[in-house]
């Protein structure tokens, strides 16, 4: 069952969180009483005009949706049909669904035969049965208010004069009927995009038309483009966007330099992945006369080129994030910006937005400065090169070859690494969670076929950059968000992360006790410390990836919001995203707001920025899903050349229909179906997280090591079936 997000009701500045829920709660508790907006404002506890205006707008909206009644002009009461609820439909893999609504304490179960054409993520109206008499609330979809999407990727199966599109998305439970006139020359067996046009009352299938022919299933470009279309990710920029980018002036004029802090003579360098094409952050290093270190975190000044209310900015906002698939990047900005003009390449002057800190040997911030700069990167390092310096010290050959700048930068890296370790230890001591999850990467040939799998681990060079980026993000957020007493709060875009779901934590604790681990649940500090200990103790063990994944799932999702509740995972009271405007639109918003306030600008209306934050959060989650799908596809593709090999794996999931097994050496996951285990008849035991043989009492338990061989590979559906090897 989908987990209900923890509701947070806070009133800060001019925005009211969970306003719908507050209004409905007030009216529901007084079903015969009428309220005007002033009375509701008094109940909520707000007095400012902007908040009252929000209440008026929300009352009109709820009245229009028939969730409340306007009895006389300006007075409202709860709509008496209280068994009806509006929310988002979440369809499960077995065809049933749940209604998730801010008006409900628990999600409403909806069986497949009560969906009434509702599809996954649609906004629907549901009638709830036996609301008071039954503990388990069930309902039926009575109205589809808004479709989440109307385009689906799938394979066309043609008959004589019509066809059906079988959707790739397993949550799309109905095949889409395509009439002859709507085939648009698509051929049988091709992968296509089908648009849902209508769903006749007496038809079990929706009617649609084919809008795009993607290609032949199983071919690399077809499958990657299918992922892009599935998540609505454009892989080309519209002509007018590209044209506007090409027309931008890239000259750095003397008048522009005059308006900025000139740091071009200070030692500056970048550290990035070996395959990076855009460098959006750099570090500068200077030893001050008092012995302290001046560290500059310099970020590409994207907003200098990306002007508001242009087609270029509109497209960047629409995309909201760059998407990193296994074999390509779908960038937020055209290449001329992301890879050229804004990229902090070595030996080139660049415009930047900087956070500069004076830091002592104990990593305490003595002084800070934020503003626009012009910089010059002296050298570009890969993470591997920086790691070599950290592990081996300064290269003697460099000293002998009289390269003082290289020596100076090497010294800077060593000193910054020491400071980064202090900053990291301080974070952890205050309750930060240290998820250093291993990333699966692929060696690809010229045709993007995977020839090998390797794992990207976070080493000291990665953590060095991470800590200084975290520092800049944190300090920018504190600079705006930590206001003096009796000073109005300023509108800002924060990166927030709520506390973990307590029910999921208890479930995780029950599971890991079978491996000899435990989470201490007495306080938030105890939870943080024991999670860190758990993540440390599982390192190098067969169950490492499984337990790390399950631990991550207990966490709330980090999102963008103008409403600051802090960042639980980092243990920061204030946190924003400032350091990657080339690939994240929220960073663009943060740059604009910070510059606005540095120039004594007044706080803008938060409603606009809250709406933009929600859009960016949604796009980020969509991008993350697309990235996971591309990894899963490449893992399945990789196994095509390894079908006769025996692999050692660990049981990563157990269900009544089979066990999931993750291969240890490449992290590829597949299923061993219960019906294919021939040595006994197995029953699912949910208390042991195991399948148990009825005669042999053999136990196939979560976390156990097994040996498997590939039984079946389906590239289109991205899944593997395994057989157990005795």
C-alpha positions as CSV (number, residue, x, y, z in Angstrom):
1,X,0.0,0.0,0.0
2,X,1.4,3.4,-0.9
3,X,2.6,5.3,2.1
4,X,0.9,8.5,3.1
5,X,3.3,11.4,3.2
6,X,3.6,13.1,6.5
7,X,1.6,16.2,6.6
8,X,3.4,19.3,7.7
9,X,1.4,22.4,8.5
10,X,3.4,25.5,8.9
11,X,2.7,29.1,8.3
12,X,5.7,31.2,7.4
13,X,5.9,34.4,5.5
14,X,3.0,34.8,3.1
15,X,2.3,31.2,2.1
16,X,-0.1,28.8,3.9
17,X,0.8,25.2,3.6
18,X,-2.0,22.5,3.4
19,X,-4.7,25.3,3.0
20,X,-7.2,22.9,1.5
21,X,-6.9,20.5,4.4
22,X,-7.2,23.3,6.9
23,X,-10.4,24.8,5.4
24,X,-12.1,21.4,5.0
25,X,-11.1,20.5,8.6
26,X,-12.7,23.7,9.9
27,X,-15.9,23.3,8.0
28,X,-16.2,19.6,8.7
29,X,-16.0,20.1,12.4
30,X,-18.8,22.6,12.2
31,X,-21.0,21.1,9.4
32,X,-24.1,23.3,10.1
33,X,-22.2,26.5,10.5
34,X,-21.4,29.1,7.8
35,X,-18.0,30.8,7.6
36,X,-16.7,33.8,5.7
37,X,-13.0,34.2,4.8
38,X,-12.3,36.4,7.8
39,X,-13.6,33.8,10.2
40,X,-11.5,31.1,8.5
41,X,-8.4,33.3,8.6
42,X,-9.0,33.8,12.4
43,X,-9.3,30.1,12.9
44,X,-6.1,29.4,11.0
45,X,-4.3,32.3,12.7
46,X,-3.3,34.5,9.9
47,X,-3.9,38.3,9.6
48,X,-1.9,39.6,6.6
49,X,-3.7,40.5,3.4
50,X,-1.8,38.1,1.2
51,X,-2.8,35.1,3.4
52,X,-6.5,36.3,3.4
53,X,-6.3,36.6,-0.4
54,X,-5.1,32.9,-0.6
55,X,-8.1,31.9,1.6
56,X,-10.5,33.7,-0.7
57,X,-9.1,32.1,-3.8
58,X,-9.1,28.6,-2.2
59,X,-12.8,29.0,-1.1
60,X,-13.8,29.9,-4.6
61,X,-11.8,26.9,-6.0
62,X,-13.3,24.4,-3.5
63,X,-16.8,25.8,-4.1
64,X,-16.3,25.3,-7.9
65,X,-15.3,21.7,-7.3
66,X,-18.5,21.2,-5.1
67,X,-16.4,20.3,-2.1
68,X,-17.9,23.1,-0.1
69,X,-21.2,25.1,-0.7
70,X,-21.5,28.9,-0.9
71,X,-24.8,29.3,1.0
72,X,-25.1,33.0,0.6
73,X,-22.6,35.4,-1.0
74,X,-19.3,35.1,0.8
75,X,-20.3,32.4,3.3
76,X,-19.4,28.7,3.0
77,X,-20.2,25.4,4.6
78,X,-19.0,21.8,4.0
79,X,-20.7,19.9,1.2
80,X,-22.9,17.3,2.8
81,X,-21.9,14.4,0.5
82,X,-19.0,13.7,2.7
83,X,-18.4,10.1,1.3
84,X,-16.8,11.7,-1.8
85,X,-13.1,12.4,-1.9
86,X,-10.8,13.9,-4.5
87,X,-7.2,12.7,-4.8
88,X,-4.5,11.0,-6.9
89,X,-4.9,7.5,-8.1
90,X,-1.9,5.2,-7.5
91,X,-2.3,1.9,-9.5
92,X,-0.3,-1.1,-8.3
93,X,1.2,-3.9,-10.3
94,X,-1.7,-6.2,-9.7
95,X,-4.2,-3.8,-11.2
96,X,-5.8,-2.5,-8.0
97,X,-5.2,1.0,-6.8
98,X,-5.2,3.4,-3.9
99,X,-6.6,7.0,-3.6
100,X,-4.1,9.3,-2.0
101,X,-5.7,12.5,-0.7
102,X,-4.7,15.3,1.6
103,X,-8.3,15.1,3.1
104,X,-7.7,11.5,4.3
105,X,-5.7,10.0,7.1
106,X,-5.4,6.7,5.3
107,X,-5.3,5.8,1.6
108,X,-8.5,4.4,0.1
109,X,-8.3,0.9,-1.5
110,X,-9.9,0.6,-5.0
111,X,-10.2,-2.8,-6.6
112,X,-9.6,-3.2,-10.3
113,X,-13.3,-3.5,-11.1
114,X,-14.0,-0.2,-9.4
115,X,-11.5,1.9,-11.3
116,X,-14.0,2.9,-13.9
117,X,-11.4,4.0,-16.5
118,X,-9.2,5.8,-13.9
119,X,-5.5,5.5,-14.8
120,X,-2.3,5.8,-12.7
121,X,-1.7,9.3,-11.3
122,X,-5.0,10.6,-12.5
123,X,-6.8,13.1,-10.3
124,X,-10.2,11.5,-9.6
125,X,-13.3,11.7,-7.4
126,X,-14.0,8.6,-5.4
127,X,-17.1,7.4,-3.4
128,X,-16.0,5.6,-0.2
129,X,-18.0,2.6,1.0
130,X,-18.7,1.7,4.6
131,X,-16.8,4.8,5.8
132,X,-17.7,4.4,9.5
133,X,-18.4,0.7,9.8
134,X,-15.3,-0.8,8.2
135,X,-11.7,-0.4,9.3
136,X,-10.5,-0.9,5.7
137,X,-11.9,1.9,3.6
138,X,-12.7,1.0,0.1
139,X,-14.0,3.1,-2.7
140,X,-15.0,3.5,-6.4
141,X,-14.0,6.0,-8.9
142,X,-17.0,8.1,-9.9
143,X,-15.3,10.9,-11.9
144,X,-12.0,11.5,-13.6
145,X,-11.2,15.1,-13.0
146,X,-7.8,15.3,-14.7
147,X,-5.8,12.8,-16.7
148,X,-2.1,12.6,-15.6
149,X,-1.1,11.8,-19.2
150,X,-2.7,10.9,-22.4
151,X,0.3,9.6,-24.4
152,X,1.6,6.0,-23.9
153,X,4.6,4.2,-25.3
154,X,3.9,0.6,-26.5
155,X,4.0,-2.0,-29.2
156,X,1.4,-2.1,-31.9
157,X,-0.3,-5.4,-32.6
158,X,-2.2,-5.2,-35.9
159,X,-5.2,-7.1,-37.1
160,X,-6.8,-6.6,-40.5
161,X,-8.4,-3.2,-40.1
162,X,-7.4,-2.1,-36.6
163,X,-4.8,-2.7,-33.9
164,X,-4.0,-2.4,-30.2
165,X,-1.1,-0.7,-28.5
166,X,0.2,-2.8,-25.6
167,X,1.7,-0.1,-23.3
168,X,5.2,-0.6,-21.8
169,X,4.0,0.9,-18.5
170,X,2.8,-2.1,-16.5
171,X,0.4,0.3,-14.6
172,X,-1.5,0.9,-17.8
173,X,-3.9,-2.0,-17.5
174,X,-5.9,-1.5,-20.7
175,X,-4.7,-1.9,-24.3
176,X,-5.4,1.1,-26.5
177,X,-7.6,0.4,-29.5
178,X,-6.4,2.0,-32.8
179,X,-8.7,2.3,-35.7
180,X,-7.5,2.0,-39.3
181,X,-7.6,5.7,-40.0
182,X,-5.5,6.4,-36.9
183,X,-2.6,4.0,-37.6
184,X,-0.6,6.7,-39.4
185,X,1.4,4.1,-41.4
186,X,2.6,2.3,-38.3
187,X,3.4,-1.4,-38.9
188,X,2.7,-4.5,-36.9
189,X,5.2,-5.0,-34.1
190,X,6.6,-1.4,-34.1
191,X,7.1,0.6,-31.0
192,X,5.0,3.7,-31.1
193,X,3.5,6.6,-29.1
194,X,-0.3,6.4,-28.9
195,X,-2.4,9.3,-27.8
196,X,-5.6,8.4,-25.8
197,X,-8.5,10.2,-27.6
198,X,-11.6,8.9,-25.9
199,X,-12.9,6.0,-23.8
200,X,-16.4,5.1,-24.8
201,X,-18.8,4.2,-22.0
202,X,-19.4,0.6,-23.1
203,X,-15.8,-0.2,-24.2
204,X,-13.2,-1.9,-21.9
205,X,-10.5,-0.3,-24.1
206,X,-9.7,3.3,-24.7
207,X,-9.6,4.6,-28.3
208,X,-6.4,6.3,-29.5
209,X,-4.3,7.3,-32.4
210,X,-0.6,6.8,-33.2
211,X,1.3,10.1,-33.0
212,X,4.9,8.8,-33.4
213,X,6.6,5.7,-34.7
214,X,9.7,5.1,-32.5
215,X,11.2,2.1,-34.2
216,X,11.7,-1.7,-34.0
217,X,11.5,-3.1,-30.4
218,X,14.8,-4.3,-29.0
219,X,17.0,-1.9,-31.0
220,X,19.1,0.4,-28.9
221,X,17.8,3.8,-30.2
222,X,14.2,2.6,-30.1
223,X,14.4,1.6,-26.4
224,X,16.3,4.7,-25.3
225,X,13.8,7.0,-27.1
226,X,11.0,5.0,-25.6
227,X,12.2,5.9,-22.2
228,X,12.4,9.6,-23.2
229,X,8.9,9.5,-24.6
230,X,7.5,7.6,-21.6
231,X,8.6,10.4,-19.3
232,X,7.9,13.3,-21.7
233,X,11.6,14.1,-22.0
234,X,12.5,16.0,-25.2
235,X,15.8,15.0,-26.8
236,X,16.0,18.0,-29.2
237,X,15.6,21.7,-28.6
238,X,13.0,23.6,-30.6
239,X,14.4,25.7,-33.4
240,X,13.5,29.0,-31.8
241,X,15.2,28.0,-28.5
242,X,18.4,26.8,-30.3
243,X,18.4,30.0,-32.4
244,X,18.1,32.3,-29.4
245,X,21.0,30.5,-27.7
246,X,23.1,30.9,-30.8
247,X,22.4,34.6,-30.9
248,X,23.6,35.3,-27.3
249,X,26.6,37.5,-26.9
250,X,29.5,35.6,-25.3
251,X,31.9,38.5,-25.1
252,X,33.1,39.4,-21.6
253,X,33.3,43.2,-21.8
254,X,35.5,45.5,-19.6
255,X,32.4,47.2,-18.3
256,X,31.0,43.8,-17.1
257,X,34.3,43.0,-15.4
258,X,34.3,46.4,-13.7
259,X,30.9,45.5,-12.0
260,X,32.3,42.2,-10.6
261,X,35.0,41.1,-8.1
262,X,38.0,40.1,-10.3
263,X,39.6,36.9,-8.9
264,X,41.4,35.8,-12.1
265,X,44.9,36.0,-10.4
266,X,43.8,33.7,-7.5
267,X,44.7,29.9,-7.8
268,X,41.5,28.3,-9.2
269,X,40.8,24.8,-10.4
270,X,37.9,22.3,-11.2
271,X,37.5,18.7,-10.2
272,X,34.9,16.7,-12.2
273,X,34.2,13.2,-13.6
274,X,36.5,12.1,-16.4
275,X,33.6,12.2,-18.9
276,X,32.2,15.5,-17.8
277,X,31.5,18.1,-20.6
278,X,30.1,20.9,-18.5
279,X,32.0,22.3,-15.5
280,X,29.6,24.4,-13.4
281,X,31.7,24.7,-10.2
282,X,35.3,25.7,-9.4
283,X,37.3,26.1,-6.2
284,X,39.8,28.9,-5.5
285,X,42.5,28.8,-2.8
286,X,44.5,31.5,-1.1
287,X,46.5,31.6,2.1
288,X,45.9,34.8,4.0
289,X,48.4,36.8,6.0
290,X,46.8,35.7,9.3
291,X,47.3,32.0,8.4
292,X,43.6,31.4,7.5
293,X,42.5,30.0,4.2
294,X,40.3,31.8,1.7
295,X,38.2,29.3,-0.2
296,X,36.0,30.4,-3.1
297,X,33.2,28.3,-4.4
298,X,32.6,29.7,-7.9
299,X,29.5,28.7,-9.9
300,X,28.8,29.4,-13.6
301,X,26.7,32.6,-13.8
302,X,24.0,31.1,-16.0
303,X,21.5,33.9,-15.2
304,X,23.8,36.4,-16.9
305,X,22.9,34.7,-20.2
306,X,19.5,33.1,-19.3
307,X,17.1,36.1,-19.2
308,X,13.6,35.8,-17.7
309,X,10.6,35.7,-20.0
310,X,12.6,34.5,-23.1
311,X,11.9,31.3,-25.0
312,X,15.3,30.0,-23.8
313,X,14.3,30.5,-20.2
314,X,10.8,29.1,-20.7
315,X,12.4,25.9,-22.2
316,X,14.9,25.6,-19.3
317,X,12.0,25.9,-16.8
318,X,9.9,23.4,-18.7
319,X,12.7,20.8,-18.6
320,X,13.8,21.9,-15.1
321,X,16.7,19.5,-15.0
322,X,19.3,17.7,-17.1
323,X,18.6,14.0,-17.4
324,X,21.6,11.6,-17.3
325,X,20.8,8.3,-19.1
326,X,23.4,5.6,-19.5
327,X,24.6,6.6,-23.0
328,X,23.5,10.3,-23.3
329,X,22.5,13.5,-21.5
330,X,19.3,15.3,-22.1
331,X,20.4,18.8,-21.1
332,X,18.4,21.5,-19.6
333,X,20.3,24.1,-21.6
334,X,21.5,24.0,-25.2
335,X,25.1,22.8,-25.7
336,X,26.4,26.3,-26.6
337,X,25.5,27.3,-23.0
338,X,26.0,24.1,-21.0
339,X,29.3,22.9,-22.7
340,X,30.8,26.2,-23.9
341,X,29.8,29.6,-22.7
342,X,28.9,28.7,-19.1
343,X,31.3,25.8,-18.7
344,X,34.3,26.7,-16.4
345,X,37.0,25.4,-18.8
346,X,40.7,25.8,-17.9
347,X,42.6,28.8,-19.2
348,X,39.5,30.8,-20.1
349,X,38.0,33.8,-18.4
350,X,34.4,33.0,-17.1
351,X,31.6,34.9,-15.4
352,X,30.7,33.4,-12.1
353,X,28.5,33.8,-9.0
354,X,30.6,33.1,-5.9
355,X,30.5,32.2,-2.3
356,X,33.9,33.1,-0.7
357,X,34.8,32.0,2.8
358,X,37.6,32.7,5.2
359,X,38.2,29.5,7.1
360,X,40.6,28.7,9.9
361,X,42.4,25.4,10.6
362,X,39.3,24.0,12.5
363,X,37.1,24.6,9.5
364,X,35.2,27.4,11.2
365,X,33.9,30.2,9.0
366,X,35.4,33.5,10.0
367,X,34.0,35.6,7.2
368,X,31.8,35.1,4.1
369,X,31.0,37.0,0.9
370,X,28.5,36.4,-1.9
371,X,28.5,38.2,-5.2
372,X,29.3,38.2,-8.9
373,X,32.8,37.5,-10.0
374,X,35.0,36.9,-13.1
375,X,37.4,34.0,-12.7
376,X,40.1,32.0,-14.6
377,X,40.6,28.3,-14.0
378,X,44.2,27.3,-14.0
379,X,43.7,23.6,-14.3
380,X,41.1,20.9,-14.7
381,X,41.3,17.7,-12.6
382,X,39.4,14.5,-12.9
383,X,38.3,12.9,-9.6
384,X,40.9,10.2,-10.2
385,X,43.7,12.7,-10.6
386,X,42.8,14.6,-7.5
387,X,42.5,11.3,-5.6
388,X,46.0,10.4,-6.7
389,X,47.3,13.6,-5.2
390,X,45.4,13.0,-1.9
391,X,46.8,9.4,-1.7
392,X,50.3,10.0,-2.9
393,X,51.0,13.7,-2.1
394,X,52.8,16.2,-4.4
395,X,54.4,14.7,-7.5
396,X,58.2,15.2,-7.2
397,X,58.5,15.3,-11.0
398,X,56.3,18.3,-11.1
399,X,58.6,20.1,-8.7
400,X,61.7,19.1,-10.6
401,X,60.0,20.3,-13.9
402,X,59.6,23.8,-12.3
403,X,55.8,23.9,-12.4
404,X,55.0,26.1,-9.3
405,X,51.3,26.4,-10.2
406,X,50.8,22.7,-10.2
407,X,52.6,22.4,-6.9
408,X,50.4,25.2,-5.4
409,X,47.2,23.5,-6.6
410,X,48.4,20.1,-5.3
411,X,49.0,21.8,-1.9
412,X,45.5,23.4,-2.1
413,X,43.9,20.0,-2.8
414,X,45.7,18.5,0.2
415,X,44.7,21.3,2.5
416,X,41.1,21.5,1.3
417,X,40.8,17.7,1.8
418,X,41.8,18.1,5.4
419,X,39.1,20.9,5.9
420,X,36.5,18.8,4.0
421,X,37.0,15.9,6.4
422,X,36.5,18.2,9.4
423,X,33.3,19.6,7.8
424,X,32.0,16.1,7.1
425,X,32.7,14.8,10.6
426,X,30.9,17.8,12.0
427,X,27.9,17.1,9.9
428,X,27.8,13.4,10.9
429,X,28.2,14.3,14.6
430,X,25.1,16.5,14.3
431,X,23.0,13.7,12.8
432,X,23.6,13.8,9.1
433,X,23.0,10.4,7.3
434,X,25.9,9.2,5.2
435,X,24.4,7.5,2.1
436,X,27.4,6.7,-0.1
437,X,25.5,4.3,-2.4
438,X,27.5,2.6,-5.1
439,X,26.5,3.7,-8.6
440,X,26.3,1.2,-11.4
441,X,28.3,2.3,-14.5
442,X,28.9,0.7,-17.9
443,X,31.7,0.5,-20.4
444,X,30.1,1.1,-23.8
445,X,31.4,0.3,-27.3
446,X,31.0,2.7,-30.3
447,X,27.4,1.4,-30.8
448,X,26.5,1.9,-27.1
449,X,26.5,-1.8,-26.3
450,X,27.6,-2.5,-22.8
451,X,30.9,-4.4,-22.7
452,X,31.5,-4.3,-19.0
453,X,30.0,-3.1,-15.6
454,X,31.9,-1.2,-13.0
455,X,30.9,0.6,-9.8
456,X,31.5,4.3,-9.0
457,X,32.4,4.7,-5.4
458,X,32.7,8.0,-3.5
459,X,36.3,8.6,-2.5
460,X,38.0,11.5,-0.7
461,X,38.2,13.6,-3.9
462,X,34.5,13.3,-4.5
463,X,33.8,14.1,-0.8
464,X,36.1,17.2,-1.0
465,X,34.0,18.7,-3.7
466,X,30.8,17.6,-2.0
467,X,31.6,19.2,1.3
468,X,32.4,22.6,-0.2
469,X,29.3,22.5,-2.4
470,X,27.2,21.7,0.7
471,X,28.9,24.5,2.5
472,X,28.0,27.0,-0.2
473,X,24.4,25.7,-0.5
474,X,24.0,25.9,3.3
475,X,25.5,29.3,3.8
476,X,23.5,30.9,0.9
477,X,20.3,29.5,2.4
478,X,21.2,30.8,5.9
479,X,22.1,34.2,4.5
480,X,18.6,34.6,3.1
481,X,16.6,32.5,5.6
482,X,18.1,33.4,9.0
483,X,16.3,36.7,9.5
484,X,16.6,39.0,12.5
485,X,13.7,39.1,15.0
486,X,10.7,41.1,13.9
487,X,12.1,41.1,10.3
488,X,9.7,39.7,7.6
489,X,10.9,36.5,6.0
490,X,12.1,36.6,2.4
491,X,10.8,34.5,-0.3
492,X,13.4,31.8,-1.2
493,X,13.7,28.4,-2.8
494,X,14.9,25.8,-0.3
495,X,15.9,22.2,-0.7
496,X,13.9,20.5,2.1
497,X,13.9,16.9,3.5
498,X,11.4,15.7,6.0
499,X,12.0,13.2,8.9
500,X,11.9,9.5,7.9
501,X,8.7,7.6,7.9
502,X,8.5,5.9,11.3
503,X,6.4,2.9,10.1
504,X,9.0,2.2,7.4
505,X,11.8,2.5,9.9
506,X,10.1,-0.1,12.2
507,X,9.7,-2.4,9.1
508,X,13.4,-2.0,8.2
509,X,14.4,-2.7,11.8
510,X,12.4,-5.9,11.8
511,X,14.1,-7.0,8.6
512,X,17.7,-6.2,9.5
513,X,17.5,-7.9,12.9
514,X,17.6,-11.2,10.9
515,X,21.1,-10.1,9.8
516,X,22.2,-9.1,13.3
517,X,21.7,-5.4,12.8
518,X,19.5,-3.0,14.8
519,X,18.2,0.6,14.6
520,X,17.9,2.4,17.9
521,X,14.5,4.2,17.8
522,X,14.5,6.3,21.0
523,X,15.3,9.7,19.4
524,X,16.1,11.3,16.1
525,X,19.8,11.5,17.0
526,X,19.8,7.7,17.9
527,X,18.1,6.9,14.6
528,X,20.7,8.9,12.6
529,X,23.6,7.4,14.5
530,X,22.3,3.8,14.2
531,X,21.5,4.3,10.5
532,X,25.1,5.5,9.9
533,X,26.4,2.5,11.9
534,X,24.2,0.2,9.8
535,X,25.5,1.6,6.5
536,X,29.1,1.3,7.8
537,X,28.6,-2.3,9.0
538,X,27.1,-3.6,5.7
539,X,29.9,-2.3,3.6
540,X,31.4,-5.2,1.6
541,X,28.8,-7.7,2.6
542,X,26.5,-9.5,0.2
543,X,23.4,-7.7,1.6
544,X,25.0,-4.2,1.3
545,X,23.1,-3.0,-1.8
546,X,19.8,-4.5,-0.6
547,X,19.9,-2.9,2.9
548,X,21.2,0.4,1.6
549,X,18.3,0.5,-0.9
550,X,15.7,-0.4,1.8
551,X,17.2,2.3,4.1
552,X,16.9,4.9,1.4
553,X,13.2,4.0,1.0
554,X,12.5,4.8,4.6
555,X,13.6,8.4,3.9
556,X,11.2,11.1,2.8
557,X,11.8,12.5,-0.7
558,X,13.8,15.7,-0.8
559,X,11.9,18.4,-2.7
560,X,12.0,22.2,-3.4
561,X,9.8,24.6,-1.5
562,X,9.6,28.2,-0.3
563,X,8.5,26.7,3.0
564,X,11.7,25.8,5.0
565,X,11.5,22.8,7.3
566,X,15.2,22.1,7.1
567,X,17.0,19.1,5.6
568,X,16.9,16.0,7.8
569,X,19.4,13.9,5.8
570,X,22.1,16.6,6.0
571,X,21.1,17.8,9.4
572,X,20.9,21.4,8.2
573,X,18.3,23.9,9.4
574,X,18.7,25.9,6.1
575,X,19.7,24.4,2.8
576,X,19.3,25.4,-0.9
577,X,20.6,24.4,-4.3
578,X,23.0,27.1,-5.5
579,X,25.9,25.1,-7.1
580,X,24.5,23.6,-10.4
581,X,22.5,26.1,-12.5
582,X,23.7,24.5,-15.7
583,X,21.7,21.4,-14.9
584,X,19.1,22.4,-12.3
585,X,16.5,25.2,-12.7
586,X,16.0,25.7,-8.9
587,X,19.6,26.8,-8.8
588,X,18.7,29.4,-11.5
589,X,15.9,30.7,-9.2
590,X,18.2,30.8,-6.2
591,X,20.8,32.8,-8.2
592,X,18.2,35.3,-9.3
593,X,16.7,35.7,-5.8
594,X,20.1,36.0,-4.1
595,X,21.3,38.7,-6.6
596,X,17.9,40.4,-6.1
597,X,18.4,40.6,-2.3
598,X,22.1,41.5,-2.6
599,X,20.8,44.6,-4.5
600,X,18.3,45.4,-1.7
601,X,15.3,44.1,-3.6
602,X,12.0,43.5,-1.9
603,X,10.7,40.0,-1.2
604,X,8.6,38.8,-4.2
605,X,5.2,36.9,-4.0
606,X,6.0,33.4,-2.7
607,X,3.0,31.8,-4.5
608,X,4.8,32.0,-7.9
609,X,8.0,30.5,-6.5
610,X,6.1,27.7,-4.7
611,X,4.4,26.7,-7.9
612,X,7.7,26.7,-9.7
613,X,9.3,24.7,-6.9
614,X,6.6,22.0,-7.2
615,X,7.1,21.8,-10.9
616,X,10.9,21.4,-10.5
617,X,10.4,18.7,-7.8
618,X,8.0,16.8,-10.2
619,X,10.5,17.0,-13.1
620,X,13.3,15.9,-10.9
621,X,11.4,12.7,-9.8
622,X,10.5,12.0,-13.4
623,X,14.2,12.4,-14.5
624,X,15.2,10.0,-11.7
625,X,12.8,7.4,-12.9
626,X,14.0,7.7,-16.5
627,X,17.6,7.3,-15.3
628,X,16.7,4.2,-13.4
629,X,14.9,2.8,-16.4
630,X,17.9,3.4,-18.6
631,X,20.2,1.6,-16.1
632,X,17.8,-1.3,-15.9
633,X,17.6,-1.5,-19.7
634,X,21.4,-1.6,-20.0
635,X,21.8,-4.2,-17.3
636,X,19.3,-6.5,-19.1
637,X,21.1,-5.8,-22.4
638,X,24.5,-6.6,-20.8
639,X,23.1,-10.0,-19.7
640,X,22.4,-11.0,-23.3
641,X,26.0,-12.0,-23.7
642,X,26.1,-13.9,-20.4
643,X,23.1,-16.3,-20.7
644,X,25.0,-19.5,-20.1
645,X,27.1,-18.3,-17.1
646,X,26.4,-19.2,-13.5
647,X,26.4,-16.1,-11.2
648,X,26.4,-15.8,-7.4
649,X,23.7,-13.5,-6.2
650,X,21.8,-12.4,-3.1
651,X,18.1,-12.6,-2.6
652,X,17.0,-9.0,-2.7
653,X,13.2,-9.5,-2.5
654,X,10.7,-12.2,-1.6
655,X,7.1,-12.5,-2.8
656,X,4.5,-15.3,-3.0
657,X,5.2,-15.6,-6.7
658,X,9.0,-15.8,-6.5
659,X,12.3,-14.4,-5.3
660,X,14.3,-11.4,-6.7
661,X,18.0,-12.1,-7.0
662,X,20.7,-9.4,-7.4
663,X,23.9,-10.7,-9.0
664,X,26.8,-9.6,-6.8
665,X,29.4,-8.8,-9.5
666,X,27.2,-6.6,-11.7
667,X,24.1,-5.6,-9.6
668,X,21.7,-7.0,-12.3
669,X,18.5,-8.1,-10.7
670,X,16.0,-10.8,-12.0
671,X,13.3,-13.1,-10.7
672,X,13.3,-16.8,-9.9
673,X,9.6,-17.7,-10.1
674,X,8.2,-20.0,-7.5
675,X,6.8,-22.3,-10.2
676,X,10.4,-22.8,-11.6
677,X,11.8,-24.1,-8.3
678,X,11.4,-27.8,-8.8
679,X,13.0,-29.4,-5.7
680,X,10.0,-28.8,-3.5
681,X,6.7,-26.9,-3.1
682,X,7.4,-23.5,-1.7
683,X,5.1,-21.3,0.5
684,X,5.7,-17.6,1.1
685,X,6.4,-16.8,4.8
686,X,6.0,-13.0,5.2
687,X,7.3,-13.1,8.8
688,X,10.6,-14.7,7.8
689,X,10.8,-12.8,4.4
690,X,11.3,-16.2,2.8
691,X,10.0,-19.0,0.6
692,X,9.9,-22.2,2.7
693,X,9.9,-25.7,1.1
694,X,7.0,-27.8,2.5
695,X,8.9,-31.1,2.5
696,X,12.6,-30.2,2.8
697,X,12.0,-27.1,5.0
698,X,14.6,-25.4,2.8
699,X,14.5,-21.6,3.3
700,X,15.1,-19.1,0.6
701,X,15.3,-16.0,2.7
702,X,15.9,-12.3,2.0
703,X,19.7,-11.7,2.1
704,X,20.7,-15.3,1.5
705,X,23.3,-16.1,-1.2
706,X,22.2,-18.3,-4.1
707,X,23.5,-19.3,-7.6
708,X,21.5,-18.5,-10.7
709,X,21.6,-18.8,-14.4
710,X,19.6,-16.7,-16.9
711,X,16.3,-18.3,-18.1
712,X,14.7,-15.5,-20.1
713,X,15.6,-12.0,-21.1
714,X,13.0,-9.4,-22.2
715,X,14.7,-6.2,-23.5
716,X,11.4,-4.4,-24.2
717,X,10.0,-4.9,-20.7
718,X,13.5,-4.6,-19.1
719,X,13.3,-7.8,-17.0
720,X,15.3,-10.9,-16.4
721,X,14.1,-14.4,-15.3
722,X,16.6,-16.6,-13.5
723,X,16.7,-20.3,-12.6
724,X,18.3,-21.4,-9.4
725,X,21.4,-23.5,-9.7
726,X,21.8,-26.2,-7.0
